[in-house]
Amino acid sequence: MENVQRTPEEAMPASEAVDYRTRCALSTDKSNVARIASMPDAKSTTPASPELLDLEPLRNARDASLKTREGLDSLLSAKIGKFASEDTSLVVFGSLAREEWTSKSDLDWTYLIDGGANSDHLKISQEIQKLLKEEGYVEPGPSGTFGNMAFSHDIIHQIGGQYDTNKNTTQRILLLLESCPIGRRTEAHERVIRGVINRYLEEDVHPLTRDSNRYRVPRFLLNDIVRFWRTMAVDFASKQRDRAGEGWGLRNAKLRMSRKLIFASGMLVCFSAYLDPALNEQISTDKDAIKLKLVNHIRDRVKLTPLQILAKSIEQYEVPDATAKELFGAYGEFLGLLNDEKSREALKVLRASGSRTDATFRTVRDISRAFENALDHIFFVNPNVAPLTRKYGVF
């Protein structure tokens, strides 16, 4: 996690500081204040994850996401017809897949192909691109990662090495951690997801600990998720130069919050098999069954959104309620900021040189510090997760 200068309230005892920052972050939303007030006291160790997932900004964004995805399916079915098939899936990423859709969100999508070459693929991809533009959806960024075709062979087989480009790595990790197929034909998306998981696990020769009582942390997968996070951070600086500072504020806010959320959820997915007693009780002597259960476990986890993964982990690993409220309160505040037209525009035009005096970015810093403080507690204090962070997350 990034190092930041601590604010005065962070010098308070942990429970008081968490409660103070959470209530301040949510003070502009009366419905959130009422819900926070009705939750267990900050000193409680009983998580309140269902309530936290239903905080007003998060619930509204989730409802908007589901409605938008249904609308996309109806629109594409009416205008293009069979836009997906046994060998193809239209897959969305970003805020729409994470169920964090706001009024000005980009629509990141890929026409995923898992089958033989067909001249119709390009035509359908171009029709999708044209239709979405006509309907007023905000186009993906200029990097070319989204808004076009992607092929399963490179995504599954080109992991590491000189042919694993930033674009390929991004598509692969985000397919796992924040993707959602549109429509009823989801076979291609499902096959590619399972193909990617199998490819990662092939390199882990020993999936169990020496005593065969637990699943080990899948290092190949974990290392690629860590690499992706570091690549995002490095690419942030590259984009800053390429775009002459344009859009710095919004990209920085996303790096502090939504991008970090993806990374944190990926780490927790990798730790989850080792920490799941029910899964570990099912370990058999059949090597194929051992691997299949691990594949299914990881697949079930990545079906969840990143926030749902955090909520599930908070409940399973008995994260204190105060930490849970700080994390979800901060993230709700972040989504509220992105959904506010004035604030989003202010971040969009903000350059790095003006960040220390800008009021909107000051709010981003406060929110991100609260969010990071909660993540620090989960990954470096929680007795279940912290040992794995130290063993696998650093060296």
N, C-alpha and C positions, 0 to 999 in steps of 0.2 A: 504494500500500500504506500501511497506517496507520503513523504514527510511534510508536515505543515506546522506552522507556529500556533501553539495552543491559545485559545481565547480565554479571557478571565474566568468564565463560568466553568471551563474545563479543569480549573484548579479546585473546584468544589469536590466533596465526596462523590464517588461515582453515581450513586443512586440519585442524589439531589441534582447533579449536573445533567444527567440523562433526562430526568423529569422536567427540568427547567427548559432545556433546549427543545424537547418534544412539544411541550405546550406552546412555546414561543413560535415554533415553526408552523403550528397548526392554528394559531390564534386568529388568523384572518378568515377561517372557515368555521362558522358557528356550529354546523352539524358535526364537524370533526372534534371540536372542543367538547361537545356533549358526549360524543362516543368515547373519547379518551378519558373523560371524567368518570364514565361508567365502567371502565375497565378496572382490573385488579390494581392494587397499589403498586408503585414502582419497586418496592422491596419484595414483591411476590416473585416466586420462581416458576409460577405456572404460566406457560405461554398462552397468548390469546390470538393465535394466528388466524382463525376464521374471521374474527372481528377485524383484524388488521387488514386482511385482504379485501374487506368490504368497506374500508374507509372511502369516503365520498369521491375523492379524485380517482382512486384506483378502480372503484366500481363503475364510475362513469366511463373511464377509458376502456374498461373491459367490455361494457355494453356497446360502446361505439365501435370497438373492434369487431365484435361478433356481427353487428348490423352491417358494417362495411364489407366484411367477408361474404355474407349472404348476398349483399347487393352486387358484388363482383361476380359471383356465380350466376346470378340471374341475368346480369348484363351480358356477360360473355356467352352464356348459353343462347340468349336471344339473338345476338349479333353475329356470333362466329359459329355457333353450333357445337360440334364435338371438339372443343379446344383441348381436351385431355383424352387420353386413351390408355390402353394397357401398357404402352411403352413411353408415355409422356405424362408429365404432371406440371400444372402451373403452380409454382411455389412462391409464397410471399415470405418476406423476412422483416426485420426491423420492428418498429413499434406495432405494426399491424399483427405480426406473428406473436409478439410478446404480450399482446392484449393491452397495449398502452397507447392506443390511437388517440391523437389530438387533432384539432381542427386544421393544422398546417403541416401534418406529418407527410414525409415523403412516402411514396409507394415503391418499395424495393421488391422486385419480383424477378424470377428466373423461369424460363421454359426449360424444364429439366427433361433430358432425353436419356432413356435407358433401353436402347434397342438399336436395330439396324438403321443405317442412314436412309433418310427419306427427304426428297426435295420439298415436301409439304411442310417440313419442320420450320424452315426459314420463313416461309409464307405465313404460317400461323403466328410465329413470333412477331413478325412485322405487323400483322393485323391486330394483335394484342397491344403492341406499343402504340399504334395509331389510335385505337379506340380509347385507351386509357387517357391519352393526351387530349382527345376531343371531349372527354367527359370531365376534364378539369383536374385530374389527379396530379399531384406534384411529382414530377419525374425524378428518378434516382439520380444520385450525384454523377459527376462527369468522369469518374474513374473507370467506368465500363464494367464494373463487377456485377452490376444488376441491369435489368432492362433488356436482356437478350437471352440467347440459348446457353445452356451448360450441358456437358456430356458426362455421363457417369464414369466412364473409363478413367479419365484423368483424376476425377474427384476421389475415386476409390484407390487407384493404384499408384498415383504420383504423390506419395507422402514423403516429404524430405527430398534431398537431392536437388540438382540444378533445374529440374523441370517442374518442381513444385513452386509455382509463382505465388506472389502475394494474392492474386485473384483466386487461384485454385485453393490456397489455404483458407482464405476467407469464406469461400463458398462451402468448403467441407465442414469447417467448425461451426459456421452458422446454420448449416443444414441440421447438425446435431442439436445445437443449443437454442435456436430461435427460428425455426421454419414451420410453415403450415401450408398444406396443399389446399387448393381451392376446388370445390366441386366434389362429386362422388367418386371420380376415378382417381384413386390415390395409390394404385399398385406400384407405379414407378417410384414414387417418393418413398414408399415403405421399403422396397427392395434396396434402394440406394442407401438409405439410413442403415439398414441391417448389414449391407455390404461394407460400409465404412466401419461400423463397430467390429465386424468380424476381422477386417483388415488390421485394425489396431491390436486386437487380441491375439492374432497370429504370431506377433513378435514377442508376446509374453509366454515363454516356454513353460514356466511354472506358475499357473494361475492361483495356486494355494500356498499358504505359509508352510514352513517345514514340518510342522506338526499336523498339517492338513485339516486344521480346525477352523480356518478362516480363508476367505478370498483375499488375495493380495491387492494392493492398489495398482491398477493398470498403468504402468509407467509410460508406455509409449503414447497412450491417449493423453495422460496428464501432461507430458512434456510438450505435446503439440498444442494443447490448450494454453499452457504457459507461453509458448513461443508466439501464439496468436496474440495474446495480450501484449507482449513486448513489441510485437510488430505493429500493433495499433498505435502504441505510444510513439514508436519511431516514425511511423508514417504521418502522425500528427505534425511532427516538425517538418517533414518533407512537404506536406500539403501547405503548411504555413508559408514556405518559401515559394512553391509553385504558384500559389494563388495570391502572392504579394500581400499576405495578411488578411485577405477578405474572408469573412465568415469565421474568424478566429474565436469569437466569444461563444457562439453556438456549438462549435466543434469541441471547445474546451469543456463546456458544461456537460456535453454528452460523454466525453472521455472520463470525467470525474464520476458520472452517475450511471447511465445506461450501459456504457462499455464495461465499466468496472463490475456492474451487476452480472453481465454475461460471464465474465471471468470467474467471479465468485461462485456462480451457480455451476460452472464447469468443474471447478475444484471439488465442490460438494458432491457432484455426480461421481467423480473418481474415488472419493473417500467412502461413498455410500455402501458399497458391497462389503468392505472390510467391517463397517460399523453396523451392518444389518443382522441382528441375531436370527431372525426368521429365515433369511437366506442361508446363513451359515449352518443352520440346523439341517438343511436339506442337502448338504454335501454328500455325494455318493462316491463309490469307487470307479464309476464309469466316466472315463475321461471326456467322452462326447457329451454326456449329461452335465458334467461340471461346466464345460464351456457354454453349452446352450443356456443353462440357467443364468450364467453371467451375462450373456448377450441379451436375454430377455429382461434381466434386471436393469441393465443400462438403457435398453430401449424404453422400458416403462418410465424410467426417470426423465429421459429427454422428451417424452411426450408432454411433460409439464412445462409451463412457462418458467423463465428464470425466477420470477417472484414466487411462484408456487413451489419451486425447488427450495427456495430460502424458507418459506413458511413450513414446509414439511420437515426440513432439517431443524428448524427452531423447535418444533414440537418433539421430534424424535430425540434430539440431543439435549433437551431440557435447558435451552437457552433462557436466561432470566427474562421476565416479561418486560422489564424496563428497556433492555437491549432490543427486544422485538419491536416495541413501540417506537423507539428512536429510529430504527432502520426503516420501518414502513411509513412512519410519519414524515421522515425526510424525503423518501422517494415520492410520496404523495404530493408533497410541496413542490418537488421538481417537476412533476407532470402538470401541476397547476400552473407553474411558471411558463412551461412550454405552450400551454393551451391559452395563455393570455397574449393576445396579439401584440400589445405594446411591449411587453417584456421580451417576447420572442424576437421582435424586430430590433429591439435594442441590442440583444445579444448577437444578432445576425450582422449588424454593422459595426460591432465593437472590435477594435484591433487591440493587440497585446499592449501597446503603449498606453492605452487609456484604462486598462483593467483595474489598476489600483485605486482609482478615484470614481469608478462607475458604480452607481447605486445598485443597479440590477445585478452586476457581477459580484458585488459584495454579498448580495443575497445568495447567489450561487455558491460562493465560498462557504458561507455559514451552513447551508444545506449539505454540501458535500462533506464538510467536517463532521457533522452529526452522523451522516451516512457511513463515513469511514470509521468513525469511532465505534459504531455498532459492528461493522465487519471485523475490526480489530478484536473486539471481544469474542466474536464467534471463532475466529481463526487462531487467535493467540492466547486466549484465556480459557475458553470452554475445555473442560477436561477430556472430552471425547475427540474434538477436532484438533486442538492445539498440538498434540504429539504427532499427528499426521502432517500438519503444516510444517513442523520443524523437520521431520524426517524426509518428506517428499517435496515440499513446496519451495525449499531454498536450495539444497544441495542434492 
